[in-house]
Amino acid sequence: MAGLKQPDDKSHFLLPDLGEGLVEAELISWRVKPGDVVTTSSILAEMQTDKALVEVPSPWPGTVSELCGKPGDIMKVGKPLVRYAVAGAAPAAASTTASTSKGPACVSASVAAGVPEAEGDQGTVVGTMSGTLTVSDRFARKPEHTVAAVTGGKALATPAVRRIAREMGIDINKVAGTGHSGRVTAADVHGFAGGASTTGFAPRAVPAPLPMPAVDKDGVSQRIPFRGVRRKIAESLERSVRTAVHFTVVDEADVTELDRKRREYSKVAGQKLSMMPFIMAAISRALRKHPSLNANVDDANSEILIKGVINLSIAVDTDNGLMVPVVRNADQCTLVDLANQVKVLAGRCRDRTISREESMGGTFTLSNVGSYGGMFATPIINYPEVAILAAGRTKERVLVKDGRFYAGLVLPLSLSCDHRVVDGAEGARFLNTVVGLLEDPSSLL
């Protein structure tokens, strides 16, 4: 395959980095079976990352001898994904079910004989279901026994691992990382706490994990594996709830005049426009006035990143679960452009052709809960963003203005913010700005 330097030993293919520093991905399905002859770029498997469904191609031609995992397994980057038959070598025991509760595994003839495996190459897969994936030689595989010791500076670790270290009273910069690119894992922290430290640091005792509660199995009508997009959604939401400090403020906008303008604008544009592009335009204008909500939190480096661009993440409901594509530079788009981009991105989400890159880089999220009949909500922040706005369903109401009653249209709005970054007063001011723009469509348009 173009861009990949083929190793002398082509007996196995290691799972490449499927995106920006991913360390694992979920195996959704195999597209080949043992004994199949594949060519360069033949699709081997479908993998679910935290953002998208990705096809993994074969980096070179050969005959598949073994599949190292089964659907639902979490595959680690740098671990064998597929083994190939090598001329003159004894065939490996082909198995797609050689997984244990501890993770996917496969056994080759060289391992069974106690002979160290030859080094392979690890690449980076780029692409989506809708295009051809390529592999680059940007990353080279390191020996599996290599442990990246911390020799100074700040350790590489996720916010969750850093929290574990803090709770255990451990200086994470003194822990040797065994993860991808020397990243410190939770297991490294627990291992450090359980052993003697060469630095003389005395860690606190490791608390025993709480047992999982028993689940009543009576009356179960269906068992659905917790995998794919649903598992990624759960992981993202749990990370957000555990990391961001949520608060929610709600308000209503009188969109009676805006609805009238929307109908007129639809006739001029030659296509029907919903309230969504108008709400997106109001959000974009409000974010320029309140930049603290147009930000990401870099917990790994303890920084708040105020963004100069406005990239609106749009929550899209699909048969496979919630997906969040990004409309880039939303403040520079016309209402028709916003409507068309949302339509195209939502379509790609529903047919699973959305790329991982199209779901990255968001600075603020909009969720349209009103399309399903909801009014107010307590939306969960799309971490590492710091705010999300849920638009409810518009309803007719009897309103009062200047002492007179009239039949009006009201749009419920619910804003959730990360209280570590956004003060309650600033969140309320932002929402008030959005309401003001929606109630004065002449200034919005």
Beta strands, then each sheet from edge to edge (+ up, - down):
strand 1: 12-14
strand 2: 24-30
strand 3: 37-38
strand 4: 43-48
strand 5: 53-57
strand 6: 62-67
strand 7: 74-76
strand 8: 80-84
strand 9: 124-126
strand 10: 134-136
strand 11: 246-254
strand 12: 295-298
strand 13: 303-306
strand 14: 312-314
strand 15: 316-318
strand 16: 321-323
strand 17: 326-327
strand 18: 364-368
strand 19: 387-391
strand 20: 395-401
strand 21: 404-418
sheet 1: 1+ 8- 6+ 3-
sheet 2: 5+ 4- 2+ 7-
sheet 3: 9+ 10-
sheet 4: 11+ 21- 19+ 18+ 14+ 17-
sheet 5: 11+ 21- 20+
sheet 6: 12+ 13-
sheet 7: 15+ 16-
end
